Amino acid sequence: MNFTIYNAIFLFSKVTIGSTQHFVPIIMAFLFSIVFIKYAQRELNKTQQKNALHIFACVISLIVIVFHAHIISLGFYNISTDLPLYLCSLLGLIIPVFTYYRKFWMYEVLVFWIIGGTLQGVLTPDIPLGFPNFDYFRYWVVHLGLLIVIFYATFVFNMRPKLKSVFKSFLALQIYVVIMVVINKILGANYFYLNEKPQSASLLDYFGEWPWYIIVAQIIIIPLFLVVYLPFHLTGKRQKNE
């Protein structure tokens, strides 16, 4: 296959929900997470378990940094659209802080942000160009990598959120939203999609136009976080009964 045809088929193909470019990375990440977690549980000591996750998190962060450096080098960087301030990109950048310190208060915030928020990005990807574009790899490494980090912390480090963690995470999210409102105002930007919904299909499409989708999203955040918390609650209750 010559390069021109290759580009036409892959480089400029759009990632659509349910397409091969959508579900293949998810399957690969799912299989990798199982192997990674099981190996850490069975073969690594405590120090090695911590180092393995921290290295993995640093790889995620490094990919975010390299991606932005790459865009800057091409001269296409726009601070109104390209800063790593969207929730998943920001988490991808700072996740090594969590894996280094492993503070419980960090976990109880991140577990809901990542499962409740990043999972939405996995189910409804917002990727302008498909495989093998660099942004395609960055998107999946960050979104799926964050999920792997939180699952690893849960199953290897035995971290579990509490009911009050739901409200701590919600409060932390409000602080993030306020900061993004200020930054959006200064830069004329749309970080965290506070001024306009993403162009690709997303759950926000079901919540009406601006500002209604923001209001509806705020209303359902705590119920969503409670749904995320439910498996932890049921598992903890079962273990207590046993």
N, C-alpha and C positions, 0 to 999 in steps of 0.2 A: 504493500500500500504506500503510495507516494505521500509526501508531507502535506501537499495541498488537500488531498482527499481526507487525510488524517485530521487536519484542522477542521475541515467542514463537518466531519462526523462528531469529533470530540471537543475540540477547543472552543467552538462557538455553540455547542449544544447547551440548552438550558436545562437546569436540574429541576425536574418536575416531581411532584409528590407521587410516590409509588414506582418511579422509574428505576432502572438498574443502577444509575448513579446515586440514587437515594438509598436503596435498601442494602446494597453491597457493603458500603462502609459500616452500616449499622450491624450487619451480621459479623463482619470481621472484628469489630470492636467488642461485640458480645462474646465471641469465642476467645479473644485475647484476654478480656477481663476475667473470665473463668480460669484460664490457665495461669494468669498473673497472680490472682488471689490465692488459688489452690497451692501454687508453688511457694508463695510467701508463707502461707500457713504451715506447710509441711516441711519445707527445706531450709528456711531462713530463721536465724535467731532474731531477737528483738531489735538489735542494732541494725542488722541487715534489712529487716523489714522496713524500718524507718528510712534508711538510706535509699532503698529501692524506690519507695514512693516519692521521696524528695527528688531523686534524679529524674523520675518520670515527670514530675511537675515542672522541673526546670526545663525539660525538653519542650513542654507545652508553651512555657513562657518564652523560650528562645525562638520558637517558630513565630510567635506573635511579633517579637522584636525584629526578627529578620524580615518578615513580611512587610512591616512598616518601613524598614530601612530600604527595602527593595522598591517600594512605591515612591519613596522620597527620591531615590536615585534615578527613577524614570522621569521625575519632574511633574508627576501627576498629583502630588499630595495636596489635599485641600483640608485645612483644619476644621472646616464647617461640616465635613462629612467623614473624614478618614481617621480621626483620632480614636484610639482604642478606649472609648468611653461607653460604648454599648455594653450592657451588663456582662454578656458572655466574654467579650474581648477583654474587658477590664479584669474579670475573674481569671481569665487565662494568663494575664500578665502578672497578677499578684498571688496566684495560687501557691507558689513556692514558700510564701510567708507562712501559710497555714501548715504545709507539710514539714517545714523546719521547726516551728514552735509547737504545733499540734495542740493548741489551746482549745479547751472544750467550748468556750464562748464563740470561737471562730467556727467550729464545726456546727454548732446549733443554729448559726445564721446561714452558713453555706449549704447545709443539707437541704434546706427549703428553697433557697435561691437556685441551686443547681438542679435539683430534681423538678421543682415546680416551674422554673424558668427555662433552663437549658433544654429540658426535655421537649418543650414546645418548639424550640429551634430545630431539634432533631426530627420531630414529626412533620414540621412545615418549614423546610429549609429555605433560607433567603440567600441564594447564591446566583449571581448574575451569569457566571461562566462555569461550565462543567469541567470534567477531567480532560486534560491534565493541568489545568490552570492552577497556579500557585494558591490563589484564593480558595479554590476548591479543597485543596489539602489542608490549608489553614483552618477553614471552617470546620471540617470534620474532626481534625486533631483537637481543636479547642473544645468543641461541643461534646464530643464523645469522650475526650480525655478527661474533662471535668467530671463527667458522670463516673468514670472509672476511678478517679481519685476519691470521690465521696463514697463509692461502694467499697473500695479498699479500706478506707478509714473505718467504715462500719463493720466489715466482716473480719478484718485482720487486727485492727486496734480495738475492736468491740465498743466503739463509740455509739451512743444511742441518744437521740434528742428526747427532751421531756416536753410535757404539754406547754409549759411556759416558754419553751424554745420557739413555739409557733409565733407568739406575740413579740418576742425579742427580734425574731427575723423580720416580722412585719414592720416593727419600728425602725430597724436598720434600713429597710427598703425605703421607708418614707424619707429618711435622711438623704439617701442616694437620689431619690426623685427630686427633692428640693435643690440639691447641688446641680443636677442636670437641668432643671428649669433655669437656674441662674446662668449656667454655661451656655445653654441654648439661646438665651436672651442676648448675651454678650456677643456670641459668634453668629447669630442668625441660623442656628443649626437645628437638628431634629434628633438628637441623641436620645435613646430609649423610646423613640417614636412618640414623643410627647406632643408634637405639633402636627404629625401626619402619620397615618398607618404605613407599614412597609408596602412596597410595590407588589411583592409576591404574596401569594395566598398565606393567610395566617388566621389564628383564632380570633384576632381582633376584627376580622371582617364580619363576624357575627354579632359584634357589639355596637353597631351603628357608626355614624360619622363622628368627627371631632366636635365637641369634647366628650360626647357620650361614651365612646369606647374607653376613654380614660376613667370615667366615673364607674362604668360597669366593671372594668378590670380591677379597680380599687375595692369594689364591693365584694368581688369573688376571691380576692387574694387569701383572706383568712380561711374561708371554706376550702380553698384549694390546698393550703398548707395543712389543714386538718386532715384532708384526704391523704396527703403525703405522710402525715404522722400516724395514721390509722394502722398500717402494718407494723410499725414499731410498737405501738400500744398493744396490739393483739399478741405480738410475739412475746413481749415482756410479761403480759398477763398469763400467757400459757406457761412460760418458764417458771413463774412464781407458783403456779398451781402444781407444777411437777415437783 
